[in-house]
Amino acid sequence: MSRDLSYNGVMSRKSEIMKKAIGIDYSLFESGTIAFDYERMMRETGYTLEEMQEIQKTVNVGNTPILELKNLTALARKIAPAGKGARIFIKDEAANPSGSFKVRRAANAVYHAKKLGYKGVIAATSGNYGAAVAQQAAAAGLKCIIVQECYDSKGVGQPEIIEKARKCEALGAEVIQLTVGPELFYTFLLLLEDTGYFNASLYTPFGIAGVETLGYEIAIQFREKYGKDPDAVVCTNAGGGNLTGTARGLIKAGSSAQIIGASVNLKGLHMASDEQFNKKSFTTGHTGFGMPFTTWPDRSDVPRSAARPLRYIDRYVTINQGEVFYITEVLASLEGEEKGPAGNTSLAAAFALAQEMDKDQMIVVQETEYTGAGKHIQPQLSFARDNGIDIFFGDPREEIPGKNIILPSHPSMIKAVDVDLNKIRISHIKNALATYNIKADEVCDSDMAFLAKETKTDVNFVKEVLSTL
């Protein structure tokens, strides 16, 4: 009997395809309503911290250095109020084999795939994760396919995505590049079904657990070098796995550091719009992913995402495109460090936030990434200009995504803008009810307790929100 290869036909087999490609029966953790047993899922299908450290150690992943940015700190103090200006640090994840923290996720995913006997791995990603999976697959002797959402309908691709395709291919992966739209997930599912390869998803328990080593290292390294934990850890937030894994690792180390999420403000741009796809200058770490995945994480390529940032986030801020480009140049000019845009999103936020903190406090950007030909400032800005984006110096607060990129005319203009977390929490609760078609007065006690954990609040907060719906 021939398979139904229509879009609807493939989508109808999604759960079956995913189960075979991941090896996890997600139904084991379900309650039948909104709630599911998140910690049981992480415990039974992930790895212990010690196991993850050993896996990563054998493939030269992790144990990356902490760098203090003394010159950037001095600049922050120069424009901060008296007595303010925390010490700024970065965790140099660009020192990893693939050039980013995402190899921590890939190391576990590829290890797990080989352990289960899969011949190859597939990942749907336009970002650093593709290079990470390709690198780990090459080291493990597994085949690798990376599926990218790369072009608009005119066949024009963003420099940063093209750069990452180059790196994936250099590491031996087959890269399949698609136009923006629903064909990405359709093609991804078909490839999984046709090849029988492992789904090296960003959102599996072992993928998220791989980032726990990063958070744990931060706490231990700061204690060994500076005698205390950092006061704040800034995580670039997109799909939520970066923040979730780092926070879980910090918690396992007994750290009480404040967890701050940071995203580039792309308000008004639609990520699935063909016309607007190339109007943005950031392919990750922006609000187009950060907001929807925070308000409902189970929109990912697995039935239940292990990336659940709202459970851990203490503060969420946005930063503008021009500010990230500016801080990237400052980092290179003042510190002699060239890093890519994802980690520098958090660095721009950290530079602003440090000016609110006392001088004896410490703030750390928990990841950096490699930079390459398509990820540098000039090709990104040139591409923006070619797409009709105005670029000039001025006040970044006046920046309109898709219309202009405003580089700050003075470093004092770099400001982190707070997101109202309660609005995010209310949206999360609304999305949960809508997804499971449950009315507000039908939510049971166990679901209320689950939603309280999901939103890092309490049952009274959930009840108050439900009473307004």
Secondary structure, DSSP 4 states (H G I P E B T S, - for coil): -----SHHHHHHTHHHHHHHHH---GGGGB-SSS-B-HHHHHHHHS--HHHHHHHHHHTT---PPEEE-HHHHHHHHHHSPTTB--EEEEE-GGGSTTSSTHHHHHHHHHHHHHHTT-SEEEEE-SSHHHHHHHHHHHHHT-EEEEEEEEE-TTS-B-HHHHHHHHHHHHTT-EEEEEESSTHHHHHHHHHHHHH--EE--TTSHHHHHHHHHHHHHHHHHHHHHHSS--SEEEEE-SSSHHHHHHHHHHHHTT--PEEEEEEE--TT--TT-TTTGGG-S-SSSBHHHHHHHHH-GGGSSSSS-S--GGGT-SEEEEE-HHHHHHHHHHHHHHH-----HHHHHHHHHHHHHHTTSBTT-EEEE-------TTTSHHHHHHHHHHTT-EEEEE-GGG--TTTEEEEESSGGG--PEEP-HHHHHHHHHHHHHHHTT--GGG--HHHHHHHHHHTTS-HHHHHHHHHT-
